[in-house]
Every structure is written in structure tokens, then in C-alpha cells.
Amino acid sequence: MRFIRRSGAAVVMACIMGLPASAQVVGTGTGGNFFPFGAGTGTIYQQVYTSSVFASGPQFVNSFQFFLFSGGGLTLSNAVYTVFLSTTSAAVDGLNTVNLDANRGANNTLFGTFTLGGVAPSTLVFAGTPFVYDPSAGNLLIDMRISGQTSEGTAAFRSNNGDAGGVYSRVYNFGTGTSGFGLQTEFLTTPVSTVPEPATLALVATGLVALGLIRRRKQRVV
């Protein structure tokens, strides 16, 4: 078993600067939908989320996940999903259905590359490089580029079909039904830490000095 030792300084900084993660579920998921993980072939799938469902202030999007709608034993399409995130000016139910690249924001960023296939899990998780998202700058766009597909899956995931209440919508290049549709999504986010104020820095310095004194005393005793 391997143990990782944290220094006293790291502990102090974690206590002062540590911020809790929060989970945000978007959509009610009253129905089920196959796209983009089953019953279809294509190369692009996008889903946009209204900024109003997120907490205020800049935040890291660390992961997001979808929930299986039907029973076990169903499969995912065998394919590679390259996922990008961006802040977009495109509106929910207002994505460009002809030029999908136009929906991407200027800060379009690679989140991760994921190879899928086999039996679908009850929760399909995408955990990638944290993306900095500021809701005040626009809506959030998930852009999936699908490649190397060798089979179509049979799994449907929880969704809103035809009436998503204005919280999200989708667009893709392999079927119909965009506005009012979308997969229920849970995001895991953490606030972006701000620069510490002088009082906080002073507290950190005091803690470090105290840790140094404790360490010296221990060395003398030994």
C-alpha cells in the first residue's frame, strides 16, 4: 500500500482555499433518447445549456454524466467521442442546424477523448480536463465529435423529448428533432478560487510560521 504524505503548508492552504464541489442536474429526464450513444450514425452531436441553471461566478466544469433510461444489458455505440466545451452566444432552441461549427464559442476547449462500446452503464460519466465556465458570459455548449464508429448501440438515456422547458436543446448531423430535445445531464463543478485577500495571506503566513516552530521543536526533542 502506498501512502502520500502532505506537507503542513499544503494542509493549511487546503483548509483556507479549499472549496466544495457541487452537482447540478439539468432537465427532468421524463423520457428516453438514443442519440448520440445508440441507434444512429453521425459525426457531430451538440447540446447547449442555459446559463441560468448554473451557480453564479466562474467555475470549473470537472465532469458531466448521463443516466440510462431503460433496463440493463443494452449497449453503447462502438465509437470514439472527442468532447469539447465552450461558452456560446447561441440560444437554447436556437442552435445553428446547418453550420454546427458556428455554435462553438471562441474558448472552445478539448475536454477529453473517450472510447465507448459494450454494455451501457447506469450512469455514463465523462471526466476530463476541467473547463473554466462563467455563466455571465453565455450558455454552455457540449460538442461531441464522433469517429471510428463500428456499431450502433441499443441504449437510451434519460431525456426531454419535444419540451425541455428551455433549459437545453440539441443539434446533430444524423437525424431530426432538435429544439425542445436534450439528454438530462448532471454537472460536477467547483468555484474558481480567487486571489486571496491580504487578511487571508496573513493567516496563511501565520500558519506557516507556526508549523515551522512546531517542526523545530520536534527536531530538538529527537
RAHU-V158038 format. One record per backbone hydrogen bond with DSSP energy under -1.0 kcal/mol. CO is the residue of the C=O (numbers start at 0). NH is the residue of the N-H. If there is no record, write none. Layout:
BEGIN
co,nh
CO,NH
CO,NH
END
This chain:
BEGIN
co,nh
6,10
7,11
8,12
9,13
10,14
11,15
12,16
13,17
21,188
23,186
25,184
30,158
32,156
33,36
33,37
36,76
42,145
43,172
44,143
45,170
46,141
47,168
48,139
49,52
50,53
57,191
58,132
59,189
60,130
61,127
62,187
63,125
64,185
65,123
66,157
73,119
74,153
74,154
77,149
78,115
79,146
80,113
81,144
82,110
82,111
83,142
84,108
85,140
87,138
90,93
98,101
99,102
100,103
104,107
108,84
110,128
111,82
113,80
115,78
117,75
121,67
123,65
125,63
130,60
132,58
133,136
134,137
138,87
139,48
140,85
141,46
142,83
143,44
144,81
146,79
152,38
155,68
156,32
157,183
158,30
159,181
163,166
166,49
168,47
170,45
177,169
177,180
181,159
184,25
185,64
186,23
187,61
187,62
188,21
189,59
196,200
197,201
198,202
199,203
200,204
201,205
202,206
203,207
204,208
205,209
206,210
207,211
208,212
209,213
210,214
211,215
212,216
213,217
214,218
215,219
216,220
217,221
END
